[in-house]
Amino acid sequence: MWNLYLRPIRDQLPLWLLLLPLLGMVMVALGRRFHESAARQTLCVNVLTSVLLCVWLVAAYEPLKPTPDREQALIFGTVDRFQFRSSFSWIGESRSETLERTLPNGQVSSLEIPIRWGPDIRLEVGVDGISLWLTALSVLLVTVALSVECRSETEVPAIAWLWLEASLIGTFVALDVVLFSICWMSTLLAVAWLMGNYGDIQRHATVPRLMKATAIGVWLVTIGLCGLVLAFGWLRQSPNRPYPPLIFSMPELIAGLGHWTAGGDNLILWANVSPWLFGLLVFGFTGPMLLAPFHRAFVMSISSAPPAVSIVLVGALIKVGLYGWLRFIIPVFPDLLRLNAEFLTTLVGISSLLAAVLAFGQTHWPQRIALATTSSIGLSLLGLMTFTLEGMVGAMLRLLSHSLTAALLLWLLSRSSNSEHQPEVLTKEPHNHPLHNRQRALFRLALCAWIGLPGLSGFVAEFVSPFGLIQHEFNLALLSLTTSGLIAWMWVRADRDEPRWPLTPWTSRDWSVAITLVGLNIALGIAPQFVITRIEPSLVALLPTDRPELTAKAGSRAVTDATVATRK
């Protein structure tokens, strides 16, 4: 039974996670022909199945799985980082080519080798230690957002939400340049459609601003990635094969660029091309983060978007820029990044500090969360640019902690009478009603997790990040600690302006969401090693190879274990 039914699903879990929402869109459309309740039930079953598959994916991922092939180990390393890979040809053709060579004894031997003809564009998906958690985060946040949507008795745009879920998952599991760009753009279109149809009266002004800021970034990234594909083709030209096929696979592209630019004439060609591609990708991936002072479109979007859309926008969509830095900029342009590190870190550090200062002047809770999010994204980007394992691990933990905390805050705010999408509930019940006390306790727990109190998710990130920043530059660490302190002070002051909590009774769905988010916040604060163990091998591969002391210190145990397993 395992090999017949479960094994094919287990080996292709990212593909199933991507296809399941698309299949759900068809089922929901068919269910609506009968009754709206049938469509809702189909949506719930689809979302719960996605959650179960995602839990299975996290449990089945092996952080130190050895590379099965020795030739692949020479290119990608001894640790098989990209697992559960599924690949289907889209554009291009596989053919066999006969290679003849003369042996020392004068005999001529022939060998048939597979050759790709045309551009090698594939529907290829898979996960590593980085995209694993971002994929899980996307499924979780869409589930939380749908719990907000399902509170009302009105029709839920189920097809649009399944479209958004499939696009988000595809963005993080895509291992092909074309598929990544398509899914990212599709995510923006889904968010724009939901905001344009269900946002408040200001949506007509905020949606175009948000789309301009993000769509321009996507187009710059697409141009830059296509430039990487062309550059890789130029670097691989040889007299025997002057026109090699274009490779769009992200793992092969990134590993191949590092191999072919090691020296020789290729180094001169790469030195002339790489600054332009570096600029395109830096502007393309950093622009959609909407860092201060370009934060206005993001703040207005969070204020005018429906609460469910705000949860996905704050928790997952804005993190695609950081994912792009980890996937492309850091591994492909380490020299240019270190050359411009002082300039970039100064700009990002000042931006984070400015967002923290601006958050003090806000009285609207979604605007406070939006500005605090902008500041947190900047601090995570600072950690990535340190080129230290501590800084990168701290950045990833901050990213996960922020998403869990912001989701809990926005989910609670969607229930409050302060929400513009929630009518105010007038009651004569005393202020210390038990239901008030429960909601107030959860709200303050979320604030404490964002501040970084011990035992909660934010503490580990706030504790680990300064060590990586100090190794990079002391002034940068001081700036980061100042920014974190200002955000903590802002939340302490904002606690005085507590939202008005209605006495609407909680359903079993509400309790399930609250317990899940609180449990994950506490689990990440108490036992972060479960997450760190799966992230570290992928982050070790991003450390600079010309500083072996960092790589040896960071990943000696992981590399040694994987090497021994490969030899066996």
N, C-alpha and C positions, 0 to 999 in steps of 0.2 A: 504493500500500500504506500509506503514511504517513497520508494523509487518511482512508482507509477503516478501518484497524484501530488504528493507534497514536495518531492525533490525538484521537479521543474519550477514550482512556485518559489521555493527557497533560493534556487540559483539565479532567479531573475526577479527578485523582489523590487528593485527600483523601477523596472519596466512595468510590473503590475501596479505599483503605486501611481505611475503616470497614466496608465490606461484605465484604471478603475473609475476616476472621475469622468473621463470621456464616455465610458460605457454608462455611467450614471446619468449623464445628460440625455442619452437616448431613452433610458428607462423612465426618467422623470417626464419627458415629453409624451411617452406612451401612457404613463399613469394619469396624466392630467386629462386624458380623453375620458376617463371614467369618473374621477372625483379628485378634488384638491387634496383630500386626506391621503389618497393613494400616492400622490406625488410627494407629500411630506414623509410618509413612511419609507418610500424609496430613498429619499434623501438621507434620512436617519440611518438606514441600513448601510448605505454607501459610505457615509462618514465613519460609522463605527467599524466597518471593515477596513477602511484606510488606517484607522488608529491601531487596530490589531496587527496589520501588516507592518506598520511602522515600528511597533514594539518588537516584532519578530526580527526586523532588519537590524535594530540596535543590538539585540541579544545575539544575533548570528554573526555580527561583524567581528573579525579576528584582527586585532591591532598589530600583531607580530606574525601574520601569516607569511611564510616564505614564498618567494617568487618561484613558480613551478618550473620555469625554463632558464637554463644557464645564460642563453643569449639575451633573454629579457632582463636577467639580473645585471648584466653588464650595462644595459641602457637605463633601466628604471631603479636599480638598486636591489639589495637582497630582500627587502620587505615589499610584499605585494600590497601597495597602498590602495589602488583602485580595484575594488572587489565587486562581485555580482554584475559583471559587465555583460551587456547584451548589445549586439551590433547587427544591423541590417543594412545592406547596401541601398543607397538612394540614387546617387548619381555616380557613375563610374562602372568599370567592368574588370573582373579578374580574368587574366589569361596566363597561359604558360609560355615561357620563353626558354629556348634552348641555349645554354651557355657551353661553349667548347673551350677546352684548354689542353695544352700539350704537356704531357708528363715528362719527367727526366729521361725515361727510356725511349722517347720519341713517339710513343703512342698518343693518340688523340682521344680524350674522353669527353663525353657530353653529359650535361646535367640539366634537367628541366626544373626551373624555379618559377614560382607564382609571381606575376607582375600585375600591378594595378595600372589600368589605362584610363586616362581622363581624370578629372578632379575626383578625389576620393572623399565624397560627402556621404555620411552614413547617419542613420538613426541609431546613435550609440549612447547608452546610459550606463551609469555606475556610480559608486560612492567611494569616497575616501574618509579619513577621520574628520575632515573639515565639513564636507558637504553632508555627511551623515547626520550631524546635529542640526544643521540648517534645514534639512529635509524634515526631520522630526519636529522641529519648531514650526515649520509651515503647516504641517498636518494638525498640530495642537492648536495653533492660533485660529485656523479656519474653523475647527470644531468649537472653540470658545465663541467665536464671532457668530456662528450659526445658532448657538444657544441663546444669544441676544435676539437674533432675528425671529426665532420660533416662539418668543414670548407673546407676540401679538397674534391675533386671530386673522390678520390680513394675509394676503397671498405672499409667500416668500419667493423671491427671485432665485429659485433653486438652480436653474440652468446657469445663471450668471455666476453663482457661487461655486459651482462645480467647475466651471470654466476657469475661475480664478485659482482654485485649488490645483487643477492640472497644470496651469501655467507656472505657478510658484514652484511646485515640485519639479517640473521640467527644467526650470532655470537652474536648480541646484544639482540635479542628477545628470544633466546633459554633459556628455563628453565629446561633443562635436561643436565646432565653432558656429555653424549655421543654426543648429538646433538651439544652442544657448541664446543666440540673438533673437530668434523667433519667439522663444518662450518668454524672454524678458519683456519684449515689446507687447506680447499678448497679455502679460500681467498688468502692464500700465493701461492697456485698453479696457480690461475688465474692471479695474479700479475706477477709471474715468466714467465708464458706463454706470456703475453702481452709484457713484457720487452724483453724476448728472441727473439721475432719475429719482434718487431717494435722499439727496442732501437738502440742506435748508435753503433759504432764499438767496444766500450769498454764493451758492454753488456755481452760478453762471460766471462769476468773476474768478473764483478760486480754481476751478477745473482747468481752464485754459492756461493759467499761470503754472500750475503743477505739471501739466503735460508739456509745456514748453521747456521747463527746467529739466525734466527727466528724458523726454524724447530726444532732445539735442544730445544729451549724454549717451543715449543708446546708439544714435547714429555715429557719433565720434568713436565709440567703442567698436562698432561694426566695421568702420573704415580701418581702424587700427588693427583689428584682428585679421581682416583680409590682407592688410599689409604684412603682418607676421607670416601668413600663409605664403604670400609671394616671395618674401625674403628667404624663407626656408627652402623654397624651390630653387631660388638663385644660388643659395649656398651649396646645394646638393648637385649642381650641374657638374658633369664630367665629360671627357671626350667620348666615352662609350655611350653615354646617355645625356645628350645636351638638353633634353626637355623632360625632366622627371615629372611624374604626376604630382599634383598639388595635394598636400596632406592637410585635412581639416580636423583630425582627431586631436583633442587637446593634450592628453598625456604624451603622445608621440611628438607633437609639435613642440611642447615645452622642453622635453628631454632632448629632442634633436637639436634645438637651437643651442642649448648648452654644450652639446657635443661638437657641432660644426663650427662654432665660433671660438673654439679654444685657441686657435692660432693660425698662422699662414695668411694666404691672400684673403681667406674668408673674414679674418679679423678686420682687415681694412674695409671691406665692403660693409660689414656689420657696423663698424664705427661711423660710417656715413649715413646709414639708414636708421639705426636704432634711436638717435635723439628725436627724430620726427615721430616714430611710432610710440616712443615713451611719452611724448607730450600729448598725443592723441588719447592714449589710454589713461593717463593721469587725469586729464580734464574730463574724459568721458565717464570714468568711474567715480571721481570725486564730486562732480556736479550734481548727480542725483542724490547725494547725501544731504544737500541743501544746508551746508554748514553756514554759520553766521559769517558775514552779514547778509548772506543770500538765503536767509531762513524764512522770509515773510510768506512765501508761497506754501511752505510746509506748515507753518503755524496756522495760517488761514484754512488750509485743507483739513487739519485736525479739528478745528472749531466748527466747520460747516459740514463735514462728512457725517454720515450716520455712525453711531457708536460702534457697530460691528465692523464697518470699513476702517475706522480709526485703529481698531485693534490690529488688523492685518498691516495697515500702512506703517504704524509705529514699530510693530514687533518683527516684521519680516521684510517688507518691500524695501525699506530704506537701508537694510543690511546687504542688499545685493552689491552695492558699491564696495563695501569691505570685502565681500567674497571675491570680487574682481581683483582687488589688490592682492589677496592671498593666492588666487589661482593664476594670475598672469603677470602683474607688475613686479612683485617681489622675486619670483623664480626666474623671470626672463631678463630683467634689467637690474641686477644687484649692483653693478658698478655705477650706473647712472643714478640709482637711488641713493647710494652712499655719497656720491659726489654732490648731490643736491639736498642731502639730508638736513643740513642746518637750516637752509631756506624753507624747506617744506615743513619741518617740525615746528619752526617758529610761527609760520602762518597758521598751522592747525592748532597749535597751543593757544595762540591769541584768540582764534575763533572760538575755541571751547570756553575760554575765560569770558569772552564777550557774551556768549549765550548764557552762561551762568549768572552774569551780572544782570542781563536783561530779564531773566526769569523772576528777579525780585520785584519788578514793577508790574507783574501780571496779577490779576485778581480772578481770572477765569481759569478753572482747573485744567481743561484741555490745552490751553495755551501754556500753562506752566509745564505740563507733561511734554509738550512739543519742544519747548526750549531746553528742558533738561535732557530730552532725547538727543537734540543736536549737540549738546555739550558732551554727553556720554559717547556718541559716535566719534567725536573728535578725539576723546581720550583713548578709545579703542584703536583708532588709526595711529595715534602716537606710539602705542605699544607695538604695533606691527612694524613701524619704521625703526625700531631700536636694533633689529637683527640680533636679538637675544632670545633664548628660549623662554626666560621668565617673562619678558615683555609680551611675547606672542601668546603664551598661555594665558597671561592676565587679560590680554585683549579679547581672546575668545571667551573666557569666563565672564568678562564684563558684558560681552554681547549677549550671551545666554541669560545671564542674570537680569539684564535690562529688559529683555523681551518678556520674561516671566513676570517681573514686577510691574512693568507698564501694562501688560495684559490684565493683571489682577486689578490695578487701579482703574483702568478704563472700563472694565467689566462692572466694577462696583459703582462707578459714576453713571453708567447707563441705567442703573436702578434708582439713582437719587433723584430728588425733585429738582435739583439744579440743572439736570440735563434738559436741553432744549427739545429733545425728542421724547421726553418723559413728562406727562402732565403732573403738576404739583398735587400731592395728596394731602388734603386738609384733615387734621385729626385733633382730637382733644386728649389723646393719650399723653401721659407724662413723658418728659424728655428721656428718662432712664428706663424706657420700656425694654424688655429683654431683646426684642428684635433689633431695636436701635443699638443696644450694646454689642450685639454680635457683629453687625455691619461696621460699627465704629472700631471694634477690635481688629477686624480684617483689614480695614483701611489703614490703620496705624501700623499693622504688621507689614503691609506693602511699603509704606513710607520708610520703616526701619530697614527693610531689605534693600531699598534703594540707597539709603544712607550708608549701609554696610556694617550693621551691628553683628557681633559674633554669633554664629549659629545660623545665619541667614545667607542667602545666595550672594549678596553683594560683598560680603566680608572677604571671601577668598580672593576675588578680583582686586579689591582695594588693598589687600595685603601683599599679593604677588607682584602686581604691576610696578610699584615703585622700585623694586629690586632691578628689574630690567631697565627702567628709565635711568636709574643711577649709574648703571654700567655704561649706558650710552652717553649721558650728559647730566651733570648734577642740576644745572639750572632748569633743564626740562623736567626733571623729577619734582623740583620745587614748584614749578608752574602747574604741574598736574595735581599735586597735593593741594595747592591753593584752590584750584578749580573744584576739586572734590569737596573741600571744606565749604566753599560757597554754596554748592548744591545742597549739602547736608543742612547748612544754616537756613537756606531757603525753604526746605521741607519742614524744618522745625517751626519756622514762622508761619508757613502756610497751614499747619495743623490747627492753628487758632480759627481759621476760616473753614470750619468743618461743613461738608455738604449736608443738606437736609435729607434725612433718610425717611422714606415712606414706610408704612406698616403693611405693605403688600406681602402676604405670606410667601415663603420660599417653597418652590416645588422640588421634587427629587432631582430634576435636571440642574437646578441652581445649586443645590448642595453638592452634587457630583463635580461641577465645575470649580466651585470654591475649594473643596477638599483637594482636588487635583492640583490646582495652582499653588495652594499653600504647601501641600506636600512636596511638590517639586522645588519650591523655594527653599524649604528646610533641608531637603535631601542634598541639593547642590551646596548648601552651606556646611553640612555635617560630613558628607561623604563625596567630595569633589573628585576623588581619585578615579572613580568609575568613568567620569567624563575625560579627565586628563589622560588616562591610559590610552584611550582611543584617539585622542587628538595628537599626542606627542609625536608618534612616528611621522605623521604628515607634516608637522611643523619642523621636525629635525631636518627633513629633506629640503626645507627652504633656507636653512642657515648657510652662510657663505662658505664655499669650499676652500677659499684661500685663508681661512682662519680655522685650522684644524683643531685648535684647542677648544673652540666652542662646540664643534660637532662631536668631538670625542667626549667632552664633559656632558653634553646633553643627551646623546643617543648611543653611548658605548654599549650599554646593556641590551638595547633593542637591536642594534646592528649585529652584535655578537651572537645573540640567540637566533636571529634569523639566518645568519651565515651558517651556524652549526646545523640548523634544520635543513638548509638547502643541501649541504654536503651529504647529510644522511639520505 
